[in-house]
Amino acid sequence: MRQIASWAWRRSYMPPLKTAERGVVVHVERLKLCPEYGGELEWSKYRQHPIVYITGDGRSLKEDTDEFESWDIPHDLYAVNRSLIYHERPVQHWAAIDLEESIWFAENVNSKIQNGHNIFRHTIGYAPLAYDVCWQMDYPFENDYQRRVWAGNSGYFAILTALHMGYEKIIIGGMGIKREPHWYESADADGPNWAGIVYTQWMDFKMLVPEAEKVKSMSGYSAFILGKASKEWLTNRLV
């Protein structure tokens, strides 16, 4: 897992703190818009369908996407990091929460991917020149250390934004949280070394957030935690 030390595009200096001052890194179950927006956006403009498929860069991206698309269910597409390139078709949303992926997006998104289609770009921290929707963690922080450290990963960030935007059901693919190479790497490459706090964040989300029932995964540990997605679940309305 790439450790995120501060906001995308704004890696400002953070004074060192004693361990005792840092406290426990917080687990965030909600996001809110940055205050610069002055309130909520009209989220109906950000959704074409009530279902959204969110993709990450996990090894299972192709297998998960092939299965999901075989169900032939209308949906919005939300790509995280480099999974945007995999689809080679318009997506409604794209998210990144670190500087490297943000620069990669600017350099690699071209007419083949965009095709004149508007992509709503999401990140943590206010960066209006590079992103369309900027978010911050919704939590009563005790200090700057907690405020700046994101305990989840990019996929978890995308899930929280999708819930806030009002999607009824969320399916995630290529997001198994397994130590495997990314879909764009060779089979013998080293996969992400996920920290225990990432798994804890996902489990807390499942146990503590009622809206977690709207989210299912195609495979991997995320499916173990959130539940396995199925066509039957998607086509049944939430109770």
N, C-alpha and C positions, 0 to 999 in steps of 0.2 A: 504494500500500500504506500502510495506517495504521501508523505506527511505534509499537511497544509498548515503553514505557519501563520498566514495572514490572508487578507482578501486578494482576489484576483486583480491584477493590474495596480495594486496598491500595497506593495510589500514594505510598509513603513517599519522603522526601527521600533522594537518593543523592549523596554528596559528589563533586565533580568530580575526575576523574583525568587525569593527563598522558597524552597519546596513547601513549607508550611503555609505560605501566603497564596500559593497557587490553588490549593484545595483540590477537590475532585473534579476532573473534567466533566462537564455537564452533558447529559443526554437530552437532545432537543427533539421534541415530538411535533413542533409546529414551526412554521415560518411566517413572516409578515413582510409586507412591502417596505422598502426603505422609506423613511419619512418624507423624502423629497417629493414623492408622488402626491402627498396631501390627502390620502384616502385610498379607497379601493378602485380598481380598474373595472371596466365593463367586460367581465370574463366571458360573456356569451360570444364576444367577438374573437376569442382565442380558441373556441371549440367548434369543430364541425360535426363531431359525433359524440355521443355520451361515453364511448369506450375509447381508451387510449392505450397504445402498445408502446412501452418504453424499452429501449434497447441499450445494453452496455457493451463493453469490449471483451466480455468473457469468451472462452474457447467454444462454448455451446451456441454462440450467436446464430450460426447458419442452421443448425439442427432445430433450435427453438423457433426461429423465424419461419422455417419451412413448415413446421407443424402448425404454428399459429395461423399462417396465411392459408393453409389447407382448409381451415374452418370457414373461410370466405365470409367473414363478419365485418361490416363497415366499421372503420376505426380511424382515429387520428394517430399519427406516428410521431414519436418523441425520441430523438436520438441523443445519447450521452457520449461526449468525447468523440472518438474516431469512428464509432459505429455509424455515424452519418454517411461516411463514404461507402460503407457496405451496401446500403440500400440502393444507391444510385437512382433515387426518385425523390420527389418533393416530400419534405417533412414539415409538420406544423411547428414543432418545437425542437430546440437544441440547447443543451446545458453543459457547462464546464465550470469548475470552481478552482482552477489553478491557472497560473500564468502560462505554462507551457502549452496546454491544450487551447487556450485562448489565442495564442499566437499561431498555433497550427491551424485553427479554424480560418483565421484571416488569410493565411497563405494558401490553403487548399480548397476552400469552398469556391467552386467555379460554376460556369453556366451549365455544365453537365449535371450538377447536383441541384442548383437552384432553379434553373430553367425559368427565370422570371418570377418565381414563387417566393413570397415573403416567409422568412423563417423567424419565429419569435425566439430570441436568444436570451437565456437565463443565466444568472450567476449570483454569487454572494457578494455583497458590497456594492456601493453605488458607482457604476461605470457606464454612464449613458452614451458615451461615444462608441463603445464596443458592444453594448448589449441593449436589448429592448425592455427587459424586465429584470429589475435588480431587487434582491431579497436580503433579509437579515434574520437571524435567529430570534425566536420569540421566547425569551426566558429572563427571569429576574437575576441577572448575573451579579456575582459578588465582587469580581475584579476584572481587569482588562485581559488577563490570561484566559479566563473562561470565555470571554466575549470573542476572542480571536481564534480559538481552536475548534475546528469542526470535527466531531467525533465519528461521524458516519463516513460515507463515501459519495461519489458523484451520483450513483444510482439512487441512493437513499434521498439525496437532495432533490432529484427529479420527481420522486414519488411524492414528497411533501408539497412540491409546487403544483403537481397535478391535482392533488386533493384540494388545495386551496383554490384552484381554478374551477372546481366544481365538476370534475369528471365523475361519472357514476360508478364505473368499474375500470380498474387499472391492471393490465397484464405486463409483466416484466420478462424479458428474454435476454440471454447473454449476460446474465447477472447472477450466476450461481455462487458467487463468493467462494470460489475454490482456488487452490494454488495451482493454477494451470496457466500456460502461456495465453496471451491475448489472441484473438482470432486472426490478427494480421501478422503474428510472429510464427517462427518455425516451431515445430513440435518439441524440439529439445531446448527451447528458451526457458529461462527461469520465470515462473509466474509471480504474481503479486504475493507478498508475504503479509497476509491480512493480520492485523492486530486483534487481540481478543476484544478490545473495546468496540470494534466494528460489529462483531456478532452480538455483543451485549446490547448495542444500540438497536439493532434490528429486532431482537427478542423483546426489549422493552417496548418498542413500537407495537408489536403484536399483542402484548399483554395489557398495555396501558391506554392505547388509543382506539376508541370504538371504530373509527373510520378505517382501521387496518383490515376490516372485513371486506372492504372494497378492493383489496389488493391481493393478487395471486401471482405466483411465479411459474415459469415453464419448467424449470429444472434446478438441480443443485441444492445447496444448503438454504438458499432463500426460499425454495419450494418447501423444504422441511419446516422452516420457521413460519412462513406465511400461508402455506397450503398450495397444493398443485393446481395449476390452472386447467380448465377443461372447457370444451365447447358448451356442455350442458350448463355449467356455472355461469358462463357469459350470457347465455340466452335466457336465463331465469332472472327476473327482477329481484332486486334486493328487498328483503322483508323489512 
